[in-house]
């Protein structure tokens, strides 16, 4: 695979030693001159696309797209842990849209053609992991705390012992590598929701607007607007 030289895609001011860019000749990389990338790694393979709007800041992040598209809109910030690349966006196949005025400190993993979106003025904190293999939509003005898990997928297929061992041997040193899409169901989080620390939202769940998910809750069923969700498995009641 051929990769573009850095000088062909970025201005001199962006060619800092702390950044690493690896972009294939077929990939599309567009960045507004008003946006900055610091201490980050950008890898675009095949015909991947990364579109970055105005006044965007990306710092201490890894963005790797094998096949698919990521769009980051105006005035959004992706801020990872200082001096690391532990925060990442990984798209093997699919799309991610992060709307304007978001603060993103989480990890995204998008596979099997999944479509993931985060709407305006949403904050997602460190340690939170978002996995999308089908459809995962997060509305606007949401606060999503630390170390949450939001999955529209089982993440792994349930193979018998012989098949799982065979796949492990064939793909070593990758253990648990998926060769086919697991069971999935769309996830939607409405607007003005508050997701507490270490909460888990599993596949097929739709959470209505202005809902609160308590710390460590495990949400397995959908809930209407103005819900309070708590416990494992989560119980729900309407806010008073």
ChimeraX attribute file (.defattr): number of C-alpha atoms within 10 A of each C-alpha:
attribute: neighborCount
match mode: 1-to-1
recipient: residues
	/A:1	8
	/A:2	11
	/A:3	16
	/A:4	14
	/A:5	13
	/A:6	15
	/A:7	10
	/A:8	8
	/A:9	16
	/A:10	15
	/A:11	10
	/A:12	10
	/A:13	8
	/A:14	17
	/A:15	16
	/A:16	11
	/A:17	8
	/A:18	13
	/A:19	17
	/A:20	16
	/A:21	18
	/A:22	16
	/A:23	26
	/A:24	19
	/A:25	16
	/A:26	16
	/A:27	21
	/A:28	17
	/A:29	17
	/A:30	13
	/A:31	18
	/A:32	13
	/A:33	15
	/A:34	13
	/A:35	18
	/A:36	17
	/A:37	20
	/A:38	18
	/A:39	19
	/A:40	22
	/A:41	20
	/A:42	20
	/A:43	19
	/A:44	26
	/A:45	23
	/A:46	18
	/A:47	16
	/A:48	26
	/A:49	22
	/A:50	21
	/A:51	15
	/A:52	25
	/A:53	20
	/A:54	17
	/A:55	18
	/A:56	24
	/A:57	20
	/A:58	22
	/A:59	24
	/A:60	23
	/A:61	28
	/A:62	23
	/A:63	21
	/A:64	22
	/A:65	27
	/A:66	19
	/A:67	20
	/A:68	24
	/A:69	22
	/A:70	24
	/A:71	17
	/A:72	25
	/A:73	21
	/A:74	21
	/A:75	20
	/A:76	26
	/A:77	23
	/A:78	22
	/A:79	21
	/A:80	25
	/A:81	15
	/A:82	12
	/A:83	12
	/A:84	13
	/A:85	16
	/A:86	15
	/A:87	26
	/A:88	23
	/A:89	20
	/A:90	21
	/A:91	26
	/A:92	20
	/A:93	19
	/A:94	25
	/A:95	23
	/A:96	25
	/A:97	17
	/A:98	25
	/A:99	21
	/A:100	22
	/A:101	21
	/A:102	25
	/A:103	20
	/A:104	22
	/A:105	24
	/A:106	27
	/A:107	23
	/A:108	19
	/A:109	21
	/A:110	25
	/A:111	21
	/A:112	17
	/A:113	18
	/A:114	23
	/A:115	21
	/A:116	27
	/A:117	19
	/A:118	24
	/A:119	21
	/A:120	22
	/A:121	19
	/A:122	25
	/A:123	22
	/A:124	24
	/A:125	21
	/A:126	19
	/A:127	20
	/A:128	23
	/A:129	21
	/A:130	20
	/A:131	24
	/A:132	32
	/A:133	26
	/A:134	24
	/A:135	24
	/A:136	28
	/A:137	20
	/A:138	21
	/A:139	20
	/A:140	22
	/A:141	20
	/A:142	25
	/A:143	19
	/A:144	24
	/A:145	20
	/A:146	20
	/A:147	19
	/A:148	26
	/A:149	18
	/A:150	23
	/A:151	26
	/A:152	26
	/A:153	23
	/A:154	17
	/A:155	17
	/A:156	14
	/A:157	16
	/A:158	11
	/A:159	10
	/A:160	8
	/A:161	8
	/A:162	9
	/A:163	11
	/A:164	17
	/A:165	14
	/A:166	11
	/A:167	17
	/A:168	16
	/A:169	12
	/A:170	12
	/A:171	13
	/A:172	11
	/A:173	9
	/A:174	11
	/A:175	13
	/A:176	15
	/A:177	15
	/A:178	15
	/A:179	10
	/A:180	9
	/A:181	16
	/A:182	15
	/A:183	15
	/A:184	19
	/A:185	17
	/A:186	21
	/A:187	24
	/A:188	22
	/A:189	26
	/A:190	20
	/A:191	21
	/A:192	20
	/A:193	25
	/A:194	20
	/A:195	25
	/A:196	21
	/A:197	20
	/A:198	20
	/A:199	27
	/A:200	25
	/A:201	27
	/A:202	23
	/A:203	25
	/A:204	19
	/A:205	21
	/A:206	22
	/A:207	25
	/A:208	20
	/A:209	20
	/A:210	19
	/A:211	25
	/A:212	23
	/A:213	27
	/A:214	20
	/A:215	18
	/A:216	19
	/A:217	22
	/A:218	22
	/A:219	27
	/A:220	17
	/A:221	17
	/A:222	19
	/A:223	21
	/A:224	16
	/A:225	18
	/A:226	18
	/A:227	22
	/A:228	20
	/A:229	28
	/A:230	20
	/A:231	15
	/A:232	13
	/A:233	14
	/A:234	19
	/A:235	17
	/A:236	18
	/A:237	13
	/A:238	13
	/A:239	12
	/A:240	6
